[in-house]
C-alpha cells in the first residue's frame, strides 16, 4: 500500500498536536482544553498535591477579556490564573474561586496572550475556567 506524502504529513502534524497538548499537562492528569481564537477554556479533575506552572498561548483579537472561574469547595493549597496580553503586560491575576462570577481585565494589547496556571500543593476534585474576548 502506498501512502501519499500529504497524508503522512497530516498524520505527523496531528500526532504532534496531540503530544503538545498532552505534554503540557501536569504529570498524571489530563486537562480538557479548548484553545480557539477569542475563546479559551480549561477543565481538570482529581488534582492531588499538584505543584508547578503551565503556560498556554491564546490568540485574542481584542484588547479586553472576560475571565470566569470556579472550583469545588474544599480545595487545599493554592491555584492561580495569571494572564498577560500580547505585549507581555499582566492584565489579570486571581486565585480559583468557588463562584463563577466574571471578572473583566484591564485593557491590553491584542495578539498572543499568555495564560498561566500555577498550582502550589493544590488538591481539588474539579477546576474550570474560561477566558473570552470581551
C-alpha positions, 0 to 999 in steps of 0.5 A: 500500500502506498501512502501519499506524502500529504497524508503522512504529513497530516498524520505527523502534524496531528500526532504532534498536536496531540503530544503538545497538548498532552505534554503540557499537562501536569504529570498524571492528569489530563486537562480538557482544553479548548484553545480557539481564537477569542475563546479559551477554556480549561477543565481538570479533575482529581488534582492531588498535591499538584505543584508547578506552572503551565503556560498556554498561548491564546490568540485574542483579537481584542484588547479586553477579556472576560475571565470566569472561574470556579472550583469545588469547595474544599480545595487545599493549597493554592491555584492561580490564573495569571494572564498577560496580553500580547505585549507581555503586560499582566492584565489579570491575576486571581486565585480559583474561586468557588463562584463563577462570577466574571471578572473583566481585565484591564485593557491590553494589547491584542495578539498572543496572550499568555495564560498561566496556571500555577498550582502550589500543593493544590488538591481539588476534585474539579477546576474550570475556567474560561477566558473570552474576548470581551 
